[in-house]
Amino acid sequence: MSKDFLSVSDLVASASEKEILHGVSFEVSEGEIAVLLGMNGAGKSTVASAIMGDPRFKVSGKVKFLGKDVLKMPVFERARLGIFLSFQSPIEVPGVTTTEMIRSVKEETKCGFVSLDEVRGGITESAKKLGTNIWFAERDLNVGFSGGEKKKNEILQMLSLRPKLVILDEIDSGLDIDAGARISKVLEEYQKESGCSYLIVTHNMRVLKHLKPSKAILVDDGRVIAVKDGTLVKQVEKKGYKAVLEEIQKEVA
Amino acid sequence: MKGLTKELVLELAKLKGEPKWVTDIRLKGVECWNKMPMPKFGPDLSGLNLDDIEPYIKPKSEMVSSWEEVPAYIRKTFDDLGIPEAEKKNLAGVGAQYDSEMVYLNLKREVEKQGVVYLPMGEAVKDAKYSKMIREHFMKLIPVDDHKFTALHAALWSGGSFIYVPKNTTVEIPIQSYYRLNAPGAGQFEHTLIIVDEGADFHFIEGCSAPKYNVANLHSGAVEVYIGKNAHMKFSTVESWSKNMYNLSTKRAIVEEGGTIEWVAGSFGSHITMIYPMAILNGEGAKCEYTGVTFASKGQIIDNGAKVVHVAPNTCSTIDTKALSKDDGVSVNRTLAKICPGAHGAKAYIDCKSLLLNPGAKAEAIPEVMVHCMNAEAAHEASVGRISEEALFYLMSRGLSEDKARALIVRGFTAEVSKELPVEYAMEMNNLIKMEIEGTA
């Protein structure tokens, strides 16, 4: 596994003058499955958004991906380098369908014509894997979608764009049990086939059903408290954040 | 032209060899123009000096019905616009006007066999068979003294199209008239008269364009549409004027019982545009649907919208406008829904949305709703917004550059209009929007 895949060092992020991340550092290797754990408001989603380049956050520090300092890059260059963020609350874009959006991306990156049918073919394949109808790929992006449909649509986009680093911000919220398990399976298959890495923000362990994390990053109050192996996930699930945080503090002491 | 005079229009009338009743309308136009005031609302028209406008420019060609016979330099203009190509593929008939006169008109034989009549307006007023019908309708829906520019139009009108669709006739594919204003400093005053008889169904496409010159041009056309009982008509327009144009046209439809008018309009270019297509819902259950998009960029004021007058009971209308403004461009959404006494159960809905593409751009919505009937419904919504930062971030996170992401959001904003247009025109409109965003229009 390559070490120079993703390294986050001293990442500070603030929104409207309030500092949310106070210097976060961690690494994710190529092909690795890492989970960001932490209570509500710990700053997990901010980590995810800041890596992608959400303009709401002012950031400093360093985020290196494939040897490049991505914090200096515009958002679209980060995406073209292979970073994908599955949004916690996907944004509505009236009048633009998923298919058209994906086609525009492909046309711009390939600098040439891409037919809608070609894009549609790929989406149909992916939709089959997700066990869904593709109707929502032909409707306005996220407009009038249920919570579950929005999340499935994020995965459809991911499968079409084929990223190297997939950041999943609460992919399981709004999904029913069956759909959650199915998405977990699809994510597993995509990783096996592409060798991508996952950085997963979640409160719900169901999405990990088919994914075995080898790293767990515990975040509290905008700081990384511990980086452990995947067994930390099970511990948190059993005892809760508070007890685990206390145990770690004792260890450190 | 030094002033609009009787002598000038008599000379024009003589040149055209038209019947006296047409010349009488011209003379009334002169009289009204000289005594009527300029519009008391909307953009400042003081930059328009009629003395500098050439009122009539006859192309060096007679009207023909084969593109081979059209002079090469005119043919090239229409080739570049893709008109002969579109005619081959999916139009029932095509008419093409170059400056002041039609230079080409052709109707597919099978449509002619259905009884559909498609004539250049100038020929139609002389036609023994249709002259009576035309006299009963020509400048009746839009009276000469409607406003100062209808008076000007009445005095100087030249070119345009006459279409009659007989009872219960469905014309499967559209007819298109294309008006090209090519001479610098010229005026274009074409008149379109369409009569769709009871139970008929028809789609008309109007295309307009002009090349770029440094002097002011004037387009002051008129469109009169009569829609019979249970008839349906769609009137689509894609206008793409150069930015020296004053586009001051008048469009009006009257709809009888159970009939429908659908206006679909894309208005691009011009220095100043003032157009407000009106529908008079005259018979019970008549309908009007207006969908329009405008784009005002540097140095442009696009004052555009629609009007609906509900005369009969259970009539129904929707006005849906989308206005884009860029640089120092000004978009005005001017709309009116009037429900007359006795129009019981009428429903009117107006929705005006504006999108500002940069901080200096301006947009204004002026919806007017007048309800003179107790049991009628009218509502309007208006909004002015900017491109949302979070939508930009979302699209850019998928790999789209900021420019492309903006363009996609804008295209989405206008999607409701482009999906109402035939595919080639939707593509043309999307291309015009793209050129305006890139500043290459």
Interface residues (C-beta under 8 A of the other chain):
Chain A: M52 G53 D54 P55 R56 P74 V75 F76 R78 A79 R80 F84 L85 F87 P90 I91 E92 V93 P94 G95 V96 E100 M101 I102 S104 V105 E108 T109 D140 Q157 L161
Chain B: S388 E389 E390 A391 L392 F393 Y394 L395 M396 S397 R398 G399 L400 S401 E402 K404 A405 L408 I409 R411 G412 F413 T414 A415 E416
